[in-house]
């Protein structure tokens, strides 16, 4: 049975150089105590951080992790929607692993410097 997961918010918005958090609910639907590893897949992976990355849950127990998206403030990162997946891997039941999808809207920014 593995895990079920849900995102508190599937659509996020962030300005480069800033950050935004997303809460992720994880439930152990299995019959055994299980250890779940949580990571991010997709283009947002490079500037996403999961805390905690590993969560241990009793059967039927819920847990929560936080994903922090912090895109760098650089012109190489275009504005627009960046899809991501939150992957929850079950140690005891790998076939019960899941991916929940969402998107981060990276806002445009300007960085004007005055030269003297």
C-alpha positions as CSV (number, residue, x, y, z in Angstrom):
1,X,0.0,0.0,0.0
2,X,2.9,2.4,0.7
3,X,2.3,6.1,1.0
4,X,-0.2,8.7,0.1
5,X,0.8,12.3,-0.1
6,X,-0.8,15.7,-0.7
7,X,0.5,19.2,-1.2
8,X,-0.9,22.1,0.8
9,X,-0.6,24.2,-2.3
10,X,0.0,23.0,-5.9
11,X,0.6,26.5,-7.3
12,X,3.3,28.6,-5.7
13,X,4.8,31.9,-6.6
14,X,8.3,33.2,-5.9
15,X,10.6,36.0,-6.9
16,X,14.2,35.0,-7.8
17,X,16.4,35.6,-4.8
18,X,13.4,34.9,-2.5
19,X,11.8,31.7,-1.2
20,X,8.5,30.1,-0.7
21,X,7.6,27.0,1.4
22,X,5.2,24.2,0.5
23,X,3.9,21.8,3.2
24,X,3.6,18.1,2.2
25,X,1.5,15.7,4.1
26,X,2.7,12.0,4.0
27,X,0.6,9.1,5.2
28,X,1.9,5.5,5.8
29,X,-0.9,3.3,4.4
30,X,1.2,0.1,4.9
31,X,1.0,-2.5,7.6
32,X,4.6,-2.0,8.7
33,X,6.6,0.9,10.3
34,X,8.1,2.5,7.2
35,X,10.8,5.0,6.3
36,X,10.0,7.5,3.6
37,X,12.6,9.5,1.6
38,X,11.3,12.7,0.1
39,X,12.9,14.5,-2.8
40,X,12.1,16.8,-5.7
41,X,12.0,15.9,-9.4
42,X,11.9,18.2,-12.3
43,X,13.6,21.5,-13.2
44,X,13.0,23.1,-9.8
45,X,15.1,20.3,-8.2
46,X,18.3,22.5,-8.4
47,X,16.8,25.2,-6.1
48,X,14.6,23.1,-3.8
49,X,15.3,21.8,-0.4
50,X,13.3,19.2,1.6
51,X,13.2,19.2,5.4
52,X,13.3,16.6,6.8
53,X,14.4,14.4,3.8
54,X,13.6,11.2,5.7
55,X,10.5,10.6,7.8
56,X,9.6,7.4,9.8
57,X,5.9,6.7,10.2
58,X,3.9,4.0,12.0
59,X,1.1,2.3,10.1
60,X,-1.7,4.8,9.6
61,X,0.4,7.7,10.8
62,X,0.7,11.0,9.1
63,X,3.8,13.2,8.9
64,X,4.7,16.5,7.4
65,X,7.7,17.7,5.5
66,X,8.5,21.2,4.1
67,X,9.8,21.9,0.6
68,X,11.5,25.3,0.3
69,X,11.8,26.7,-3.2
70,X,14.5,29.4,-3.5
71,X,15.4,30.2,-7.1
72,X,18.6,32.1,-7.6
73,X,18.5,35.7,-8.8
74,X,20.1,35.4,-12.1
75,X,19.1,36.0,-15.7
76,X,19.7,32.4,-16.8
77,X,16.5,31.5,-14.9
78,X,13.5,32.5,-17.1
79,X,10.3,33.7,-15.6
80,X,7.3,31.4,-15.9
81,X,5.8,28.2,-14.5
82,X,8.3,25.5,-13.5
83,X,6.7,22.1,-12.9
84,X,7.9,19.9,-10.1
85,X,7.2,16.6,-8.5
86,X,7.5,15.7,-4.8
87,X,8.6,12.1,-4.8
88,X,7.9,10.0,-1.7
89,X,9.9,6.7,-1.7
90,X,8.9,3.9,0.6
91,X,11.7,1.8,2.0
92,X,9.4,-1.2,3.0
93,X,7.1,-1.1,-0.1
94,X,9.0,0.6,-3.0
95,X,6.1,-0.2,-5.4
96,X,3.9,2.0,-3.1
97,X,6.1,5.1,-3.7
98,X,4.3,8.1,-5.1
99,X,4.9,11.5,-6.9
100,X,2.6,14.5,-6.3
101,X,2.9,17.3,-8.9
102,X,2.7,21.0,-8.7
103,X,4.3,24.2,-10.2
104,X,6.2,27.2,-9.1
105,X,5.6,30.5,-10.8
106,X,9.0,32.2,-11.1
107,X,8.2,35.9,-11.2
108,X,10.1,38.3,-13.5
109,X,12.6,40.6,-11.9
110,X,14.8,43.5,-12.8
111,X,18.2,44.3,-11.4
112,X,19.2,47.8,-12.3
113,X,22.6,48.9,-11.1
114,X,23.7,52.4,-11.3
115,X,27.2,53.0,-12.5
116,X,29.1,56.0,-11.4
